[in-house]
Amino acid sequence: MDVVAKVKNGERIGMDEALALYELDLFTLGRLADERRKVLHEKKTYFNINRHINPTNVCKDVCKFCAYSASRKNPNPYTMPIEEIVTTAKKAYEHGAKEVHIVSAHNPDAGIEWYLGMFKSIKEALPDIHIKALTAAEINFLSEEYNLDIDEILDSMVENGVDSMPGGGAEIFDEKIRDYICKGKVSSQKWLEIHRKWHERGKKSNATMLFGHIESRAHRIDHMLRLRNLQDETGGFNCFIPLVYQRENNFLKVESFPTGQEILKTMAVSRLVLDNIPNLKAYWATATINLALIAQEYGANDLDGTIERESIQAAAGAGSAHGMPLEDFIHLIKDSGFIPVERDSLYNELKVWR
C-alpha cells in the first residue's frame, strides 16, 4: 500500500512513509494534511490574546542558533526585577491578555527565588491569568544549578501558580545535532522526561521543533515520532509547534535556508505524523504571518497569539518585536478563508468570529 492510501485509510505512518510524504508534490501533500485538519477543526483557526515576557537574557549556555542571550553579538545584558515583570503582566491583562508566556535565559545569578517568585507574584496580583512558563531547558538548568530534583521544581512551579509549560528547548532531538548547535543544554531524553513528569501531574504542555538549520528531514521525523510516543503514554501535549530557524545575529553557519515550500511540507508532514496531538501551530513570529496563514491550508490550525511583545525570536530577525493587533489577526484569518476563534491557553473556545 502506498503512503497516500495509508494516510487516507487513517493508518499510522512511520519513518519511511513520512519521508515518502516529503517526496509528494506540494499540493497532493497539502490536500492530505488539509483533510486531516478539517476532520479535527473544520475551518477554524485558533489564536489567543497573550503577552510574551522574556525576563532575562543572561545565559550560562551558548547555543549557536541563539541571538537573544547576552553575548558579543548581543552585548546588552538585562534582568528584570519581579516588580517590573508583574507590572508588565498587569498592563497586558488590562489590554485583554488572558495568558502570560514567560521564557528567559539560564541566568546563574538570578536565583531560584527570582525564577519561581515571579510566578507567585503574578498570580497574587492576577489570579485569573494563565501562566505558561519555564521550558524543560530552564527546568533542567535550575535542577543542575541548585542541586534540586526535577520533581521538586515541578512541584514548586505548581505551588507558585504555573498553569502550563511551553514547548521550548526541544530544538532537534538527535543528540549529534544537539551537540553541535546547543552543547550542554538539556538532553533530548531529559526534555521528554520533564514533560512526562509534568503530564503526570495532570498538567498540559506544548512541544516545539526547531528546523531549517543543519538537520535533515529524517531528523525532523525522528523528533516527531519521539513526541508521538510520549503522547501515546500521557496525552499531555496540547500543540506541536515547528519553529522556523531565524538566521540573523547568531553563531550557526547555515548556508541554505528552507524554502516556503519546504516549510509548508514540514507543516503538512507534522499534521500527518502527529495523529495524537490535536493542534498544530504555525507560529507567525518565525514563519511570517503570510506563510503562517498559508500553512492553515497545509494542516496547521493555530497561529499563536497577539504576543504584544517578544524578544527571543525578534533578536534573530523575526518580525514579532511588537506583536500583532487583535483586529489585524481577525481580518487576516477571515481574508484567508478561515474562521477566527479566540481560545484560552488550553484550547477552550472563547469567541468565534463568523
N, C-alpha and C positions, 0 to 999 in steps of 0.2 A: 504494500500500500504506500502511495507517495505521501509526502508531507502535507500537501493541500487536503487530500482526502482525510488524512488522520485528524487534522485540525477541524475540518467540517464535521467529523464524527464525534468531536468533543473528547478525543483521546489525548492523554498526557504525552507531551513530547520531551525527548531527551537531548543530549548534546548534538548528536549527528543531525537530528531533524531540525534543531534550532539553527545550526549552521546552514542547512539547506534552505531554510526560510530566508536567510540573508541573500541567497542567490536568486530568489524570485525577483521579477521586476517590481518596481516600487508600487505600482497601482494594484497588482494582484495581492501583494503583501498587505497593502493598506486596506483593501476590501476585507480580507480575513480578520484583521485586527478591529476594523470598524464594526463588523458583525458581532464580534465578541463584546465590544464596548456597548453596543445597542442592547444586547441581552441584559447587561448589568445595569446600564444607566440611561438607556434610551438616548435622547438628545440633550441631556443635562450636562452643563459644565459648571463645576463647583469652584468656589473661592471663599475666602474668609476675610474679615476685616481684622488685620493683625498689625503688630508693631515688632519689628526685629530690633533687639537691643544687643550690642556687642560690647560688653563692659570693659574688656582689656585686650590689648594687642601684644602684651609682653609674654613671650613664649620660650620655654626651655628647649622645645623641639625646633628643628629646621627642616620643614617639608619643602622639597624642591618646587612644588607647584604652588606654594602659598605666597601671595603678595600682601597678605594682611598683617602678619606678625611683624613686630619691630625688628628691622634688620638694616643692612646697608642700602637696600632698595626701598626701605620704608623707615627712615630714621626718626620717627616721631612716636615714641612710646607713650602710652597713657593707661591709666587705671581709674575707672570712675568710682567715686565714693558711693556707698549704698544709698545715701540720701539723694544723690543725683539720679541713680537708677530708678528709685521709687518715684521721684518727680517726673521722670520721663514716662514711666508706666501710667501715672495718673493723667498726664496730658493726653496720652494715647487713648485711654479709657474715655476721657471727656469727648474725644473725637470719634467715638464709636467702636474702638477696638475691643474685641472680646478675647483676644489672645495676645500674650507677650511671648515671643520666641527668643530665648536667651542662649546665645552661643558665644563663647570667647576663647581666648588662647589658654595655654598651660602655664600660668603665671606662678612661679615658685615663691614669689614674695608676697602674694596677696593673702594667703592664709585660708585654712578650711572654713573659718568662721565667716570670712568675706563671701566665699562661694555659696555657702548654704544660707548665710544670714540674709542675703538679698532676697531670697525666695520668701522667707518668713516675713520680712518687712513688707514686701509687695502684697502678700496675702492678707496681712493685717490691715493694710490700707485699702485693698481692693479685693474683698473676699469672693466676689463673683467672677473675677477674671481668670482665664485659663492660663496656667504657666506651663509652657513647653520648654524644657531646659535640660542642659547637660548631655552632651553626646557621650557615647561609650568611650571615646578617646579621652574626654575630660575626666570621666569617672575613673578610668584606668590610671590616668595621671595622678588624681587625688589619692587613689589607693596606694600607689607606689611612693608618692611624695610624703604621705603622712602615715604610712605603715598601717593602713586600715583595710579590713576585708571589704570586698565588693558589696557583700550583703549589708555591712554597716552603713556604707554610703547610700545605698539604695533605700534602706530604711529611713535614714536621715532625710533624704530627698522627699519621701512621702510625708514624714512628720513636719517638714518645713514648707509644704504646700505645692510641691511639683506635681502636676497632673498627668503629663505625658512626656515622652522623650523624643527628641528629633532624631533623624537618622544619620547625622554626620559622622565622619571619621571612618566610614566603611571603605571609601576610595575604591580600590580593586582588591579583592580578597587574596589573589595569588601572592604568595609570600615573596617570590623573587621580584615581582613588580614593586611590592611594598618596600622591600629592602632598598630599592633604588630611589623611589620617589618620596618615601616617608619613613626612613630608617629610625627605629627607636619608638615609633608611635605604637598604639595598641595593635596587637596581632589580630589576624582575622578570626582565629579561634576564640580569643578573649572577647572580641567585639560581639560575636554571636552568643557567647556565654552570658555577657552582661545583659543583652536583650532578652535572652531566655529567662534569666532571673527576674527581670522587670515584668515580663509577661506573667510569670508565676505569682506575682503579687497582684494580679488582676488588672494591671495597667497596660495601656497601649503605647505603641511607638511607631515610628516610620523607619524606612530603610533607604539609603542612597547608594548610588554608584557613580563614581567619577570616571568619565570616559572621554576619549578623544585625545589621548596623550601618547603613551608608548605601549598601551595594552593592545591585544589582538581581539578579534571577535570571540574567539574561544575563551579568552579570559573573562569577557563580559558574561558569556553564557554560564561559565562555571560559577561566577558571582551570583547570578540569578538562581541557579539550581541550589546553591547552599542556602539562600534565603527561603526558597520554596520548601526545602527540607525542614527548616526550623518552623516555618509557618504551619506545616503539617502537624508538628508537635504541639505548638502553643496557640496558634490562631491570633497572635497578638499584634501583628503588623496591620496598621490601617492603610498604608500607602507606600508605594515604591516610587522613588524619585531619581531618574537618571540625570545626573548633573553634567552639563557640557563643560569640559575643561576651558578655563579662561587663560589666555596666553600672555597677558601683559605683566610686567614688573615682577617676574619670578625667576627662579634659577633652573627650571626644567627646560632643557633644549629640545624642542619639538619642531621637526622640520615641516611636517604636513599636518593639517588640521582637518577634522571631519567635515565633509560637505553637508549641505542641508539634507540631501538625500540619505546620507549615512545616519544622520541624527534621526530622521523620521523612520528609517528602517529599524534603528535600535529601539525606538519607542514601540513600534509595532511588534517586534520580536519580544520585548518585555511583556506586552499585554498577553501574548500567546503562551509564553513560557510560564509566567506567574499566574497560573489559573486559580490560585487560592488567596491572592492578595487583592482585595476588592477595588482599590483605587490606584490609578497611575497618574502621576503629576508631571506635567510639562512645566517645569519651574521657569517662569518667564524671565527671571533675573539672569539666568545663564543661557537660555535658549533664544532670547529676544522675544518680545511679545508677539511679533508677527509669526515666527516659526512655532511658538507655543500654541498659537491659535490654529495653525495648520495641523499641528500634532493631535488636535482634538478629532481629526478625521483619520488618525493613524493609531487609535487605541487609547489615547490619553483622555481623561475626563475631569482634570483638575488643573488649575493654574497657580496654585498657592494663594496669595492674598495681596492686599493693598500695600503691605510691608511698611509703608510710611518712611522708613529709612533703613538702609542696610550698608554695612561696611566691608564685609569679608569678600564677597564676590565683586563688589564695586571696585575694590583695590586692584583687582586683576583685569579690569576693563568692562565688567558687566554694567548695564545701564540701570542699576537698581538703587543708586545712592539716595534718591528722593522718593522712592515708592511710585505708586500709581493711584490717581484719584478714583474713588468708587464709581463715579458717573462714567468715567472712561472705560473702566472694566466692564460695566453693564453694556454700554454701547458696542464695544468691540466684540463681545461674546455674541450679542444679538446679530450684529452685522455679519458674523461668521456663520450664521445659521444655527446657532445653538441656544439653549435656554439657560440664562444665568441663574444660578442657585447659590445664595449665600448659605454657608454651612457653619457649624461650630467646629471645634478642633477635633471632634470625634466623628464627624461626618453626619451629624443630625441636621436635617434641613431646617433652616430658619426662615427663609424668604425666597419665593420663586418669582422671577420677573418674566411674565408672559408677553 
